[in-house]
Amino acid sequence: MKKVLCTLVLAMVAVIGFSQARIDVRAGMSITNLTKSEMDAKVGYTLGVGIDLPVATSFSVQSGLMFTGKGAKKGDLKATPCYLDIPILAAYKMPIADDVNFVVNAGPYIGIGLGGKVKYDDLKSDYFGDDGAKRFDLGLQYGVGAEFGDHILLNLSGQYGFISPFEDSDEKNLGFFLTVGYRF
């Protein structure tokens, strides 16, 4: 796991050093649940760093490393996994006013489960324990946003997982994220 993270960080540094890519930091809230589940949505967090690599005047490739609290709840049962999400998005930017761009993006994401708990009353267990969820997630991320000037970002994104985190289940991760960011 540490080797993968170090490789990703070094790759991002190399891309930034040899291109017109720009780095940003983002933070916000997540609302997550599982599809085909009777669980209720859980409000959490998302924060991380991103990269925007221009390909043409209106097109860019966006990626990043986002730490995201996901999960679901129902009554006394609460699942709170934490994932490292790595999206690879194609973005189209349309100017809508002076120094304001409307952005539409979509593409795959990879999620790596870092940890988390399942709590029922006073009992706690690891979300990714021996009989718990799978650590790997893969899905589609899509979103809309706005870029104000060269620095301020506002995004509304969604994720739909393709892989069930549980054996013998067709439930998948589902999430919506509202983030603000600053681009350097």
C-alpha positions as a Markdown table, in Angstrom:
| # | Residue | x | y | z |
|---|---|---|---|---|
| 1 | Met | 0.0 | 0.0 | 0.0 |
| 2 | Lys | 2.8 | 2.4 | 0.9 |
| 3 | Lys | 4.6 | 1.6 | -2.4 |
| 4 | Val | 1.5 | 2.4 | -4.4 |
| 5 | Leu | 0.9 | 5.7 | -2.6 |
| 6 | Cys | 4.6 | 6.7 | -3.0 |
| 7 | Thr | 4.5 | 5.8 | -6.7 |
| 8 | Leu | 1.3 | 7.9 | -7.2 |
| 9 | Val | 2.7 | 10.9 | -5.4 |
| 10 | Leu | 6.0 | 10.7 | -7.4 |
| 11 | Ala | 4.0 | 10.4 | -10.7 |
| 12 | Met | 2.0 | 13.5 | -9.8 |
| 13 | Val | 5.2 | 15.4 | -9.1 |
| 14 | Ala | 6.7 | 14.3 | -12.4 |
| 15 | Val | 3.6 | 15.3 | -14.4 |
| 16 | Ile | 3.5 | 18.7 | -12.7 |
| 17 | Gly | 7.2 | 19.3 | -13.2 |
| 18 | Phe | 7.1 | 18.7 | -16.9 |
| 19 | Ser | 3.7 | 20.3 | -17.8 |
| 20 | Gln | 1.3 | 23.1 | -17.3 |
| 21 | Ala | -0.5 | 21.1 | -14.7 |
| 22 | Arg | -1.9 | 22.9 | -11.6 |
| 23 | Ile | -2.3 | 21.5 | -8.1 |
| 24 | Asp | -5.3 | 22.2 | -5.9 |
| 25 | Val | -6.5 | 21.4 | -2.4 |
| 26 | Arg | -10.1 | 20.5 | -1.8 |
| 27 | Ala | -12.4 | 19.8 | 1.2 |
| 28 | Gly | -16.0 | 19.3 | 1.7 |
| 29 | Met | -18.8 | 17.0 | 2.7 |
| 30 | Ser | -20.0 | 13.6 | 1.5 |
| 31 | Ile | -23.4 | 12.0 | 1.6 |
| 32 | Thr | -23.0 | 8.3 | 1.1 |
| 33 | Asn | -25.0 | 5.1 | 1.1 |
| 34 | Leu | -25.1 | 1.6 | -0.4 |
| 35 | Thr | -27.4 | 0.9 | -3.4 |
| 36 | Lys | -30.2 | -1.6 | -3.0 |
| 37 | Ser | -29.9 | -1.2 | 0.8 |
| 38 | Glu | -32.4 | -0.3 | 3.5 |
| 39 | Met | -29.7 | 1.7 | 5.2 |
| 40 | Asp | -29.9 | 5.5 | 5.5 |
| 41 | Ala | -27.4 | 7.9 | 4.0 |
| 42 | Lys | -24.5 | 9.0 | 6.1 |
| 43 | Val | -23.0 | 12.5 | 6.1 |
| 44 | Gly | -19.2 | 12.5 | 6.1 |
| 45 | Tyr | -16.2 | 14.3 | 4.8 |
| 46 | Thr | -13.8 | 14.4 | 1.8 |
| 47 | Leu | -10.5 | 16.2 | 1.5 |
| 48 | Gly | -7.4 | 15.9 | -0.5 |
| 49 | Val | -5.2 | 17.2 | -3.4 |
| 50 | Gly | -6.0 | 17.3 | -7.1 |
| 51 | Ile | -4.2 | 18.0 | -10.3 |
| 52 | Asp | -5.6 | 19.6 | -13.5 |
| 53 | Leu | -3.6 | 18.9 | -16.6 |
| 54 | Pro | -4.7 | 21.0 | -19.6 |
| 55 | Val | -4.9 | 19.0 | -22.9 |
| 56 | Ala | -6.5 | 21.7 | -25.1 |
| 57 | Thr | -8.1 | 25.1 | -24.5 |
| 58 | Ser | -11.4 | 23.7 | -23.1 |
| 59 | Phe | -10.3 | 20.2 | -22.2 |
| 60 | Ser | -8.2 | 18.8 | -19.3 |
| 61 | Val | -7.5 | 15.6 | -17.4 |
| 62 | Gln | -8.2 | 15.8 | -13.7 |
| 63 | Ser | -7.0 | 13.5 | -11.0 |
| 64 | Gly | -6.1 | 13.5 | -7.3 |
| 65 | Leu | -5.9 | 11.7 | -4.0 |
| 66 | Met | -9.1 | 12.2 | -1.9 |
| 67 | Phe | -9.6 | 10.9 | 1.6 |
| 68 | Thr | -13.3 | 10.2 | 1.9 |
| 69 | Gly | -15.5 | 9.1 | 4.8 |
| 70 | Lys | -18.2 | 6.8 | 3.4 |
| 71 | Gly | -20.8 | 4.5 | 4.8 |
| 72 | Ala | -24.4 | 4.2 | 5.9 |
| 73 | Lys | -26.5 | 4.0 | 9.0 |
| 74 | Lys | -29.8 | 2.6 | 10.3 |
| 75 | Gly | -30.9 | 2.9 | 13.9 |
| 76 | Asp | -28.1 | 1.7 | 16.1 |
| 77 | Leu | -26.1 | 0.3 | 13.2 |
| 78 | Lys | -23.5 | 2.6 | 11.8 |
| 79 | Ala | -20.8 | 1.8 | 9.2 |
| 80 | Thr | -18.0 | 4.3 | 8.8 |
| 81 | Pro | -15.3 | 3.2 | 6.3 |
| 82 | Cys | -12.6 | 5.6 | 5.0 |
| 83 | Tyr | -11.3 | 5.3 | 1.4 |
| 84 | Leu | -8.5 | 6.8 | -0.6 |
| 85 | Asp | -10.3 | 7.7 | -3.9 |
| 86 | Ile | -8.2 | 8.3 | -7.1 |
| 87 | Pro | -10.4 | 9.6 | -9.9 |
| 88 | Ile | -9.2 | 10.0 | -13.5 |
| 89 | Leu | -11.6 | 12.4 | -15.1 |
| 90 | Ala | -12.0 | 14.0 | -18.5 |
| 91 | Ala | -13.1 | 17.6 | -18.0 |
| 92 | Tyr | -14.7 | 20.1 | -20.4 |
| 93 | Lys | -14.6 | 23.8 | -19.4 |
| 94 | Met | -17.0 | 26.4 | -20.7 |
| 95 | Pro | -16.6 | 30.1 | -20.0 |
| 96 | Ile | -19.9 | 31.6 | -18.7 |
| 97 | Ala | -18.7 | 35.0 | -17.5 |
| 98 | Asp | -15.5 | 37.0 | -17.0 |
| 99 | Asp | -13.1 | 34.7 | -15.1 |
| 100 | Val | -15.8 | 32.0 | -14.5 |
| 101 | Asn | -15.7 | 28.6 | -16.1 |
| 102 | Phe | -18.5 | 26.0 | -15.9 |
| 103 | Val | -16.9 | 22.5 | -15.7 |
| 104 | Val | -18.3 | 19.1 | -16.5 |
| 105 | Asn | -16.2 | 16.0 | -15.8 |
| 106 | Ala | -16.6 | 12.3 | -15.8 |
| 107 | Gly | -14.4 | 9.2 | -15.7 |
| 108 | Pro | -13.5 | 6.2 | -13.6 |
| 109 | Tyr | -12.3 | 6.2 | -10.0 |
| 110 | Ile | -10.4 | 3.7 | -7.9 |
| 111 | Gly | -11.1 | 3.4 | -4.2 |
| 112 | Ile | -8.8 | 1.8 | -1.7 |
| 113 | Gly | -10.3 | 1.1 | 1.8 |
| 114 | Leu | -8.0 | 2.4 | 4.5 |
| 115 | Gly | -9.9 | 1.6 | 7.6 |
| 116 | Gly | -13.2 | 2.1 | 9.4 |
| 117 | Lys | -15.6 | 0.6 | 11.9 |
| 118 | Val | -19.0 | -1.0 | 12.1 |
| 119 | Lys | -20.8 | -0.1 | 15.3 |
| 120 | Tyr | -24.0 | -1.7 | 16.6 |
| 121 | Asp | -25.0 | -0.5 | 20.1 |
| 122 | Asp | -21.8 | -0.9 | 22.1 |
| 123 | Leu | -20.2 | -3.5 | 19.8 |
| 124 | Lys | -17.5 | -2.4 | 17.4 |
| 125 | Ser | -15.7 | -4.3 | 14.6 |
| 126 | Asp | -13.4 | -3.4 | 11.7 |
| 127 | Tyr | -15.2 | -2.6 | 8.5 |
| 128 | Phe | -12.5 | -4.2 | 6.5 |
| 129 | Gly | -11.8 | -7.0 | 9.0 |
| 130 | Asp | -11.5 | -10.8 | 8.2 |
| 131 | Asp | -15.2 | -11.2 | 7.5 |
| 132 | Gly | -15.7 | -7.6 | 6.5 |
| 133 | Ala | -15.8 | -5.6 | 3.3 |
| 134 | Lys | -13.4 | -5.7 | 0.4 |
| 135 | Arg | -10.8 | -2.9 | 0.4 |
| 136 | Phe | -10.9 | -2.3 | -3.4 |
| 137 | Asp | -13.6 | -0.3 | -5.1 |
| 138 | Leu | -14.0 | 0.8 | -8.8 |
| 139 | Gly | -16.7 | 2.9 | -10.3 |
| 140 | Leu | -17.8 | 6.0 | -12.2 |
| 141 | Gln | -17.3 | 9.5 | -11.0 |
| 142 | Tyr | -19.1 | 12.4 | -12.6 |
| 143 | Gly | -19.6 | 16.0 | -11.7 |
| 144 | Val | -20.2 | 19.7 | -12.4 |
| 145 | Gly | -18.5 | 22.7 | -11.0 |
| 146 | Ala | -17.3 | 26.2 | -11.4 |
| 147 | Glu | -13.8 | 27.8 | -11.4 |
| 148 | Phe | -13.8 | 31.4 | -10.2 |
| 149 | Gly | -10.7 | 33.2 | -11.5 |
| 150 | Asp | -7.5 | 31.2 | -11.4 |
| 151 | His | -7.9 | 29.9 | -7.8 |
| 152 | Ile | -11.3 | 29.2 | -6.4 |
| 153 | Leu | -13.1 | 25.9 | -7.1 |
| 154 | Leu | -16.6 | 24.7 | -6.3 |
| 155 | Asn | -17.7 | 21.1 | -7.3 |
| 156 | Leu | -20.7 | 18.8 | -7.0 |
| 157 | Ser | -19.7 | 15.3 | -7.7 |
| 158 | Gly | -21.2 | 11.8 | -7.6 |
| 159 | Gln | -19.8 | 8.3 | -7.5 |
| 160 | Tyr | -21.4 | 5.0 | -8.5 |
| 161 | Gly | -19.4 | 1.9 | -7.5 |
| 162 | Phe | -19.3 | -1.1 | -9.9 |
| 163 | Ile | -18.0 | -3.6 | -7.3 |
| 164 | Ser | -19.9 | -4.8 | -4.2 |
| 165 | Pro | -17.9 | -4.3 | -1.0 |
| 166 | Phe | -19.4 | -7.5 | 0.4 |
| 167 | Glu | -19.4 | -11.2 | -0.6 |
| 168 | Asp | -22.7 | -12.5 | -2.1 |
| 169 | Ser | -24.2 | -9.0 | -2.2 |
| 170 | Asp | -25.3 | -6.7 | -5.0 |
| 171 | Glu | -25.0 | -3.5 | -2.9 |
| 172 | Lys | -22.5 | -1.0 | -4.2 |
| 173 | Asn | -21.0 | 2.3 | -2.9 |
| 174 | Leu | -23.0 | 5.4 | -3.8 |
| 175 | Gly | -21.9 | 8.9 | -2.9 |
| 176 | Phe | -22.4 | 12.6 | -3.5 |
| 177 | Phe | -19.8 | 15.3 | -2.7 |
| 178 | Leu | -19.8 | 19.0 | -2.3 |
| 179 | Thr | -16.3 | 20.5 | -2.2 |
| 180 | Val | -14.6 | 23.8 | -2.3 |
| 181 | Gly | -11.0 | 24.2 | -3.3 |
| 182 | Tyr | -8.1 | 26.4 | -4.0 |
| 183 | Arg | -5.8 | 26.0 | -7.0 |
| 184 | Phe | -2.2 | 27.1 | -6.9 |
